Amino acid sequence: MKIPILGRAVDERFLNHRLRSSSTAGIVGALVGVALFEYRFYAKHIWSWDLLAVVGTIVAVKMGMMAWYLITD
């Protein structure tokens, strides 16, 4: 399916690749946040509330959207 407004450059393959890359980037970002939190906690004995909040937000949004899509699909 071609999207009429955006022309030939954007089709459903492009949208699928964008979806996959965004999901992968979110997961990698969460893993980097967890790794940095654990490094600061175990190596430097610093409790980073900001990193914990960011990782918690990523996990909450991911799980919330998975539940929403499960219920509405």
C-alpha positions in Angstrom: 0.0 0.0 0.0 1.3 3.4 -1.0 0.5 6.4 1.1 -0.7 9.1 -1.3 0.5 12.2 0.5 4.1 11.0 1.1 4.6 9.4 -2.3 6.8 6.5 -3.3 9.4 7.0 -0.6 7.1 5.9 2.3 5.2 2.6 2.1 4.3 -0.1 4.6 7.8 -1.6 4.6 9.2 1.8 5.6 6.6 2.1 8.4 7.3 -1.4 9.6 11.1 -0.7 9.7 10.4 2.5 11.6 8.3 0.6 14.1 11.0 -2.1 14.6 13.8 0.4 14.9 11.9 2.5 17.5 11.2 -0.6 19.5 14.8 -1.8 19.4 16.0 1.7 20.4 13.7 1.8 23.4 14.8 -1.6 24.6 18.5 -0.8 24.2 18.0 2.5 25.9 16.3 0.8 28.9 19.2 -1.8 29.1 21.8 1.0 29.0 19.9 2.8 31.8 19.7 -0.3 33.9 23.4 -1.0 33.3 24.4 2.6 34.3 22.1 2.4 37.3 23.7 -0.9 38.5 27.2 0.5 37.8 26.6 3.6 39.9 24.9 1.5 42.6 27.5 -1.3 42.9 30.7 0.4 42.0 30.2 3.9 43.4 27.5 3.2 46.0 25.3 5.9 44.7 21.5 5.5 44.4 20.5 7.3 41.2 16.8 8.1 41.5 16.8 9.9 38.1 18.0 6.8 36.2 15.6 4.6 38.2 12.8 6.9 37.2 13.7 6.8 33.5 14.0 3.1 33.4 10.8 2.7 35.3 9.0 5.0 32.9 10.3 3.0 29.9 9.2 -0.3 31.4 5.8 1.1 32.5 5.0 2.6 29.1 6.1 -0.6 27.3 4.0 -2.9 29.5 1.1 -0.5 29.4 1.1 -0.3 25.6 1.4 -4.1 25.4 -1.6 -4.5 27.6 -3.6 -1.9 25.6 -2.9 -3.6 22.3 -3.8 -6.9 23.8 -7.1 -5.6 25.0 -8.1 -3.6 21.9 -6.8 -5.9 19.2 
